């Protein structure tokens, strides 16, 4: 949930690969729910790709072209996971402000 003046980093990019943000304090809004669903799909895809990578590394017969394709897919998944982590880190920081050490 975002605070009234906090923007949520969305799990997709805009034109020119620029980040997209959502301004809302309603976690049940259509766009918030859509972003949550897309994040869940992205995280699930990354898990599947990690399993596929482990199998490919164990298989001596995996071709170089297959490995290149897999690395390309993993790179995209890692980008998505980093965006989700950044977004959730910002949300958490605004939801649970750090207490002063003093």
C-alpha positions in Angstrom: 0.0 0.0 0.0 1.3 3.4 -0.9 1.0 6.5 1.3 -1.0 9.4 -0.2 2.1 11.0 -1.7 4.1 7.8 -2.5 4.3 6.4 -6.0 4.4 2.7 -6.6 6.9 1.4 -9.2 4.9 -0.8 -11.5 6.2 -4.2 -12.8 6.3 -3.0 -16.4 8.1 -0.3 -18.4 6.8 2.5 -20.5 8.1 3.7 -23.8 11.8 3.8 -24.0 12.0 1.3 -21.2 11.2 4.1 -18.7 9.7 3.2 -15.3 6.0 3.5 -14.8 4.5 4.6 -11.5 1.1 4.4 -9.9 -0.2 7.1 -7.6 -2.9 5.7 -5.3 -3.5 4.9 -1.7 -6.0 2.2 -2.6 -4.4 -1.3 -2.6 -7.7 -2.7 -4.0 -7.8 -0.4 -7.1 -7.8 -2.1 -10.5 -4.3 -1.0 -11.3 -2.9 -2.1 -7.9 -4.5 -5.5 -8.3 -3.2 -5.8 -11.9 0.3 -4.9 -10.7 0.1 -7.5 -7.9 -1.0 -10.2 -10.4 1.8 -9.3 -12.9 4.4 -9.3 -10.1 3.2 -12.8 -9.1 3.5 -14.1 -12.6 7.0 -12.5 -13.0 8.2 -14.2 -9.8 6.7 -17.5 -10.8 8.3 -17.3 -14.2 11.7 -16.6 -12.5 11.3 -19.7 -10.3 10.5 -21.8 -13.4 13.5 -20.4 -15.2 15.8 -21.2 -12.3 14.7 -24.8 -12.4 15.2 -25.0 -16.1 18.7 -23.5 -15.7 19.6 -26.0 -13.1 18.5 -28.8 -15.4 20.3 -27.3 -18.4 23.5 -27.0 -16.4 23.3 -30.7 -15.3 22.7 -31.8 -18.9 26.0 -32.3 -20.8 24.0 -32.2 -24.0 22.6 -28.8 -23.7 23.6 -26.8 -26.7 25.3 -23.5 -26.7 22.3 -21.9 -28.5 20.0 -23.3 -25.8 22.2 -21.9 -23.1 22.3 -18.5 -24.8 18.5 -18.5 -25.0 18.2 -19.5 -21.4 20.6 -16.7 -20.3 18.6 -14.2 -22.2 15.4 -15.4 -20.5 17.1 -15.4 -17.1 18.3 -11.8 -17.7 14.8 -10.6 -18.4 13.5 -12.5 -15.3 16.2 -11.0 -13.1 15.3 -7.5 -14.4 11.7 -8.2 -13.4 12.6 -9.5 -10.0 14.8 -6.5 -9.3 11.9 -4.2 -10.2 9.5 -6.1 -7.9 12.1 -6.0 -5.1 12.6 -2.3 -5.6 8.9 -1.6 -5.6 8.2 -3.7 -2.5 11.2 -2.2 -0.7 9.8 1.3 -1.3 6.4 0.1 -0.2 7.8 -1.4 2.9 9.8 1.6 3.8 6.8 3.8 3.6 4.6 1.3 5.4 7.0 0.7 8.2 9.1 3.8 8.8 12.3 3.2 10.7 12.3 4.3 14.3 15.0 6.8 15.3 17.9 5.2 17.1 18.0 8.2 19.4 
